[in-house]
Amino acid sequence: MKTYFVEDYGILPNSGKIVSAELQSLIDLCGKEGGGSIVFSEGAYILSTVFLKSGVCIELCKGAIIYGAESFYDYAPEEKIDFPIYQDSSHTYFHCSMFVGVGCKNIAFRGEGIIDMRSVWDEDNVRDIVHRGPKCIALKECENVEIRGITVLNATDLAVYFAGCRNVDIGFVKMRVYIDGISPDNSKNVRIHDCDLETGDDGIVFKSTYNLNRIDYCDDIKVWNCRLKSRCNAVKIGTETIGFFRNIFIENIHIYETRMAGIAIESEDGAIIDGVTVKNVTMKNAGAPFFMHIGNRMSGPEGRTTGRIENIVLQDISVDGPYVPYNTIAWNYESFVCRDTEQSPWMISGNICGLSESPIRNLTLRNIKIVMHGGVSEFKRDVPEKTDAYPEVNMYGRILPAKGIYFRYVDGLCLDNVKTETYFDDARDEFIFDAVKNLVII
C-alpha cells in the first residue's frame, strides 16, 4: 500500500490554518488509488470535518497533534434524515464530526499521535442537545475498522462512535473527553482492549438505536484489559435499546473514580439482552457496583413488547472505596462553564430490577466481594416502582434497603460466594430479595 506524507501534498505542520480541504483532496486521491497510509509527521495541524474513503489509514506519528477547529460552525452541519428519529442528535447524525466514515471498508487510525478537539461546544445550541459539539470519529455501516494507539482529548460529543459497523478493533487508545468514550451501536464483531479512558459521560457504552432506519442489534463484542474512569457509568448497555444485544464478554477491567455505576445493563425500549459475561473486574471509589434494569420507556417504532434481560454472569469482581472526592473532567456544557472538576461517588447500593411481567432471568453472581461505605441507620423498606423514569442507579433513591444489592423481579438467581462489608456500621441486610424466584445461595 502506498504511503502519503501530508507535507508532500501541501499540508504543512504548524501552519496555524485549517487544512480540511487539502486533507480531503488527499483522502480522495488515496481512495481513488486503492488506499494507503496518510501520514502526519511531528507537528501541529488543524482540522474541521473530513470524509473518509475505503482503504484509507490515518497515521499520526509520535509528536503529531491534530487540533480541532475552534468554531463549532467550521464543522459540517447535520445531514438530512428521511426516516423516523427516536434517539437524540448525538446518536442520529454523523456529519458534525472531525472524521466521518459512511459505508467505508478497510479504514484505520494508527500511531502515537494526539487528536485534541479543544473543548469546542455548540455555544448557540443549534442542535438542541445541551450544547454538545462535534464528535471526533463517527462511522456508519463501515467494515474492517482499526483504531490503535492514538490519544483523543477534549471531545464535547461522542468521541468514537460507530453504528452498523462490522469487524472493529480498538486497542491501546487513550481518552480524556467530556461525553461518551467508545460507543458501539448495532455493531458486530467488535474488539475493545488495552484502552485507558476518562470520560465525563459513560466510558464504554453499547447502544441499539434506530439510526440505520431499521431495528438492528449488537453481537459478538469483547472488551478486555481496560482502565475506566467516568463521571457517569464506566461500562453500560443502554440507554438506547431499540434492537437487541447478545454475546457480550467483558474481562480484566479496572474501574475507578466513577460517579454512578461500574456496570450498568438496561433494556428500556424493548431490547432483548441475552448473554453477557463480566469477569475479573476491580472497582475503586465507584458510586455503585451494579445497575440492572428493565423499563417500559419504549422509544422506537410501534408494535414492540417489553424487553428482556437474561443469561447474565458477573464473576470475580471486587468493589471497594475509599469513597472520597476526586478531581475529574467536566461532564456537560454547564459543568465545563462552571469549571466543575471535583466529584464524589454517589455511594448507592447495587440494584438489579426487572418488571413483574418481565423478570430478569438466569442471573449468576460468583466470587464477588463488595465493600461499601455504609453508615446507614434509618431507611425505608419499600422501594417504589418507576417503570417509565429515566434509568439511572439513583432512580429509586440514594438509600436502598440493602447495603449490598437490592434485587426485585428476578427469576433464576444464583449467588455463589458473594459477600458484602461496610466501612461503617450499617443497619441494613446484605441483600434484599423482592419477588425473586428460584434463588440459590452458595
N, C-alpha and C positions, 0 to 999 in steps of 0.2 A: 504494500500500500504506500502511496506517495505521502511525503511529509511536506507541509506548507508552513513555513515560518512567517508569522504575520508581518514582520518588518520588511520582508521581501515584497509585500503587497501594499505598502504604504501605511501600514498600521504600526506607528512608532510608539514605543513606550514613553511615558511621562510627557505626552503632548498637551495634556490638560483639556482635550476636547473629546466630545462623544464620537466614538468610531463605529457606531452600529451600522451605518450604511456601508462602510468599507468592509466590515466583517461579514455583512450579509452577502455582499458580492463574492467574497472568498468562500463562504459556505456554499453558495450556489455553484461556484466553479468546482469546488471539491466534490459535491454531489454529482455534478454532471460528468466528471471524470472518473466516477466509480468509487469515490470515497477515499479517505485517508485521514491523517492527523493534522489538525491545525494547531500549531504550537505557539504559545505565548511565552516569550523569554522573560527573564527577570525585568521587573519594572512595573509601572502603574498604567492601567488602561481604564477608560470609562465607557460603559455600555448602557443602553436602554433595552429595547427589545430586538431580538433576532430570532429567525425561524430556522430550525434545524432541518437537515436533509438526510436521507438514508445514507449510511456508510460514513458519516462524519464523526470524528472523535475530537473533542476539545481538550487539549492537553495544556495544563498550567505547570510550568517549570517551577522549581523552588525559587522563591523570591518574586514570582509573578503575582500581581494582585489586580483583580478586576473590580472596579468600583461601580456601583450603580449610579445612574444619572440622578442628579439631586432634586429634580422636579418630578412629581407624580405624572404630570402631563407629558413628559418625554416618552412615556411608555405607551405601547399600543392600547387603544381602547378595547372594551369588551366586544367580542364578536356577537353577531346576531344569532339568536336561538329560535328555531321554528317548531319546538316541541314543548310539552308541558314542563314546568320547572317546579320541583318540590323541595329543592335544597337551596342553601344560601349562595350568594355570588362566589364565595371562595371555592365552592365545590361545583359550580356551574360553568364558569368561564375560565379560559386558559390563556388568552392572548395578552392579558395585562400581566406580563411576566418578563423576566430578562431572557431566559432561554425557553422557547416554545417548540415542542415537537408534536406533530399530529400525523399519525399513520406512518411513522418512520420505522425503519429496520436497521439494526446493527449500528447503534449510536452509543457514544461513550463520553464520559468526563473523567479525566485521569490527571494525576500529578500531585505535587505537594504545594500547589499554589492556593490562593485565597480568593473567594468571591465575597465582597463586602457590599451589601445592599444599602448601607449608610442610613438606615433608620428613616427611609422615605415613606411617610404616611400620606394617605388621601386626606389632606387637610380640610378640603371642602366637602368631604363625604359624598362625592358624586355617585358612588356605587351603593350608598346607603347600607354599608356594612361596617359600622363603627370605625370608620377611618382606615381600614386596612389598605395597605399599599400594594405594590406589585409582588408577585411570587418570584422566587429565584429560578427554579426549574419546574416546568409544567408540561407533562407529557400525556397524550391522549391516544389510545389504541396504537401504541408502539410495541415493537417486538425486538428482543435481544438488546437489552439496555444494561450498560455497566456504568456505575458511578463509584470511583475509587480514589481514596487518598486526599481529596480536596477538603478545604475548610470553608464553611458558609457562615457568614456573620450578619447580624442586624437586619434580617428579613422581617417585614411587617405584615406579611401574609404567609400562607403555607410555603415552607422552604423548599421541600422536594415533594411534589405531588404528582401522582401518576394514576390514571384511570383507564381501565380496559386494556392494560398492558400485559404482556407475557414475557417470561424469561428475563427477570430483572435481578441484577446482582449489585448490592450497595455495600461496600466494605471500606473500613478504615477512614470513615468520614467523620469530621468534627463539625459541631454546630454550636452557635450561641445566637439564638433567634427568638423573636418576640411571640410568634404564634406556633403552630404545629411544626414538628421537625420533619419526620418521614411519614408519608401518608399514602399507603396503597389503597386504591378504591377499585373494586371489581376487577382485581388483577390476579393472575395465576403464575405459579412457579416463581415465587419471589424469595430472594435470599437477602437478609439484612444482618450484617455481622461486623464485629470489631469496630463499632461506632461509639463515639463519645458525644452525647447530646445534652445541651442545656437549653430548655425551651420555656417560654412564657406560657404557652398553652400546652397541649398534650405532646408527649415525646414521640413515641411511635404509635400511630393510630390508624386502625383499619376501618374503611368505610364501604358502604354499598349504596350509592346514590342512584339517581335516575338521569345522570348527565350524559349517558350514552343513548338516550331515548329508548331504553328498554330496562327490564328488570334483569340484573346480572348477578355475579357472585365473586367472592374471593375464595381461592382454593390453592392448596399446596404452598403454604407460606411458612418459612423457617426464619427465626430470629435467634442469634446467639452471640455471646461474648460482647455485650454492650453495657456501657455506663450511661445512666439516665438521671437527669435532674430536671424537675418540671414544677412550674407554678400551678399546674392543673394535675393531670394524671400521667403517670410515666408510660404505661402500656395500656391501650384502650381499644376495644372493639365497639364502635358506635361514635357519635350518637346516630348518624345517618345510617339506617339499617333497613333499606327497602328490599334488597335482594337477600342472599344468604351467604354463610361462611362455613367452610369445612376444612379439615386437615391443617390446623394451625399449630405449630410447635415452637415453643419459646424456651430457651435454655441458657444458663450461665449469664444471668443479668444482675447487675448491681444498681439498685435504685437508692438514691439519697436525696436529702433536702427537697422533698416533694410535698406540695401543699395538700393535695387531695388523695386519691387512691394510688397505690402502687400498681395494682392490676384491676382493670375495670372491664367487664364484659356485659354488654347491653343489647337487648333486642327491643326496639321501640316502635318500629314501623312494619312489623310483620315478618322480620327475618327469622330464618331457622339457622341457629348457630350449633353446629354438630361436629364435635371432635376437636377440642382444644386442650393441649397439654402444656403446662407451665411448670418447669422444674429447675432446681438449682438456682434459686433467687435469694439475694440478700437485700434487705431494706433497712436503711438507717435514716432516722429522722423524717419518716414519711407520715402523712396525715392519717391514713387508714391503710390497712393491708390489702383488703379486697372489697370490691363493689361489684355485685352481680345483680342484674335487674331485668325483668320483663315488664314492658309497659304497653299502653294502647294509644300512643300518640298517632300512629297510622298516617304519617305524612307519605303521600305517594298515590299511585293510581287506585281507583276504587276496586272493590271486589276481593281484597285480600283479607286474611284472617289473622288473629293474634299469633305472634311469633312464638318460637320455642328456643330454649337453651338446653342442650343435652350432651351427655358423654364428655364431661369436663374433668380433668385431672390437675390438681395443684399439689406439687410434691417437692420435698426437700427445700423448704423455704424458711428463712429466719427473718424475724421482724424485730427491730429494736430502736431505742431512742437515740440520742438523749432528749428529743422533743424540745428543742430550743430554737430561737430565731436564727435566721441565716441571711446572708446577702445573696441577691439574685437579680435576674434581668426583669424588666417590666413585662407585664402580660397583656396589655392592651394600650390603646392610644392615651386614654386618661391616665393610666398608670405611668406611661412614658412622660407625659407632660408634667406630672407631679413629681417626677424623679423618685418614684416609689420603688425602692430597691431592697427593702427589708421585709421578710416574710416569716411567719411562724406556721408550722404544720397544724392542721385542723384538729388532730388528736381525736378521731372518731373511730369507734369500733367498726370492724368489718361488718358489712351487711349483705346478705345473699337472699333475694326475694323474688319469687315467681308470682304468678297470679293463681287464684283459685281454679280458673278454667284452663290454666296453662302453667303447671308447676315446673320448676327446674328439675330435670330428670337425670339420674345416673351421674351424681357428683361425688368425686373422691378427693379427700384431703389427706395427704400422707406425709408423715415426718415434718411437721410444721411446729415451730416454736414462735410464739408471739409474746413480746414483752411490750406492754402498753404503759402509758403514763399513769393511768388510774387516778385514785384520789376522789372518786365519786361516792358520796354517802346518801344522796337523795336522787331518785329517778322515778319516771313513770313506767309502769309495766306495759301499758297498752301503746302500740305503735300504729299510727294512722296509715291507711292505705291511700296511696297517691298515684293512681294508675296513669294520669294524664299530666302530671307535673314534669318539668324538665328534669331528666335523670342525673343526679349527682349524689355523691356519697353522703351529703348532708341533708338530703331531701326529707328524711324522717326526723330531722333534728340532730343537734350536736351530741346529745346524750341518749344512748340506746340502753335497753335493759340488760344487755350482755357486755361484759368488759372485753371479751374476745371477739366473737362473731354472733350476730343475730341472724337466724335462719327463719324464713317463712315460705310456705308453699314449695316444698321440695319433696320429690318422690324418688327415693333411692339415694340415700346419703350415707357415705362411709367416712368416718373419722378414724384414721389409723395413726396413732401416736401424734395427736395434736394437743399441744399444751399452751396455756396462757398464763403469764405472770404480769404483775404491775409493779412499777417503781414505788407507788404509794398505795396504802391500804384502800381497798375498793369493796363496796358492799354488794356488788353485782355478781351473778354467776358467770362462769367462763363462757357458757354458750346458752342461748335460748332457742328452743325449737317450737315454733308455732306452725301448726298444720303441716308437720313433717311426717311423711310416711316411709316405711321401710328403712328405718335408721339403724345403722350398725356402728358401734363404737368399740374400737380395739385398743 
